Amino acid sequence: MSAKVSGTEGYAEEAEALFKQYESIPAADAHRAVLRLIPAMPGHVLDIGSGTGRDAAWFASRGHSVVAVEPTDAMRLPAMALHPSPRIDWLDDSLPDLAALRARGETFDLVMLTAVWMHLDEAQRRQAMPKLAALMRPGGTMIMKIRHGPVPPGRRMFEVSAEETIALAGNEGLRPVLNVRSESSQEKNRAAGVSWINLGFVKGKERS
Ligand SMILES: C[S@@+](CC[C@H](N)C(=O)[O-])C[C@H]1O[C@@H](n2cnc3c(N)ncnc32)[C@H](O)[C@@H]1O
């Protein structure tokens, strides 16, 4: 069951409320800070910790084929029903190992981790980064949105710095192309002092 996956604590219990909350924010608004890194041409997108499927559906509507990875059944199953699309492949798998995903041997133009990286502890982050890098195509992009601020009751979250993440990514040949702070798009979270670090990485050397 999904409670055994570290990082998922609290999600199944609150799934109903979280669907209302996450689905009330248009994906384009939620991702304003990283929009320029999202490929305009249809490609292959990996959304890890896909939650309610809001972003997977948005990518699919823009012509991308999407693999949406979500270990919490209470999120993934209703997400599949809410956002049926032949362009979305839903997968029950989890960080840091992503064993089922990696067994498929696919690589991606865009790897998206929105509000999930800070659910991993340091050892798990070290374990996951090489796996993420291997899932990226040469020249591909990874976007990570990392939450900072008060931890909602019942969740497992860590303070994760941009510096640590950029260093881990650098070890795997990923170049930082974006590092900006943004405030929460939800009024309640803004008032509570929640902010985000938006990071972008590209795999491979800069063309000269
Ligand atoms: C804050 S929600 C974000 C959902 C979605 N990305 C969004 O921005 O709306 C975090 C999601 O990550 C999932 N998650 C937690 N731990 C995870 C892990 N170890 N591997 C993959 N997903 C995980 C949770 O089940 C939850 O659906």
The ligand as an ORCA input file, in Angstrom:
! r2SCAN-3c Opt
* xyz 0 1
  C       2.250     18.114     -2.970
  S       1.711     16.781     -3.995
  C       2.020     17.470     -5.602
  C       1.153     16.878     -6.682
  C       1.380     17.485     -8.078
  N       2.746     17.345     -8.522
  C       0.990     18.945     -8.072
  O       1.869     19.804     -8.112
  O      -0.215     19.224     -8.024
  C       3.034     15.589     -3.842
  C       2.728     14.256     -4.509
  O       3.920     13.465     -4.481
  C       3.592     12.134     -4.149
  N       4.766     11.523     -3.511
  C       5.117     11.570     -2.205
  N       6.213     10.842     -1.995
  C       6.588     10.340     -3.188
  C       7.656      9.483     -3.628
  N       8.540      8.987     -2.745
  N       7.735      9.185     -4.933
  C       6.834      9.697     -5.826
  N       5.790     10.480     -5.472
  C       5.666     10.794     -4.171
  C       2.389     12.260     -3.213
  O       1.642     11.044     -3.174
  C       1.636     13.439     -3.806
  O       0.662     13.039     -4.733
*
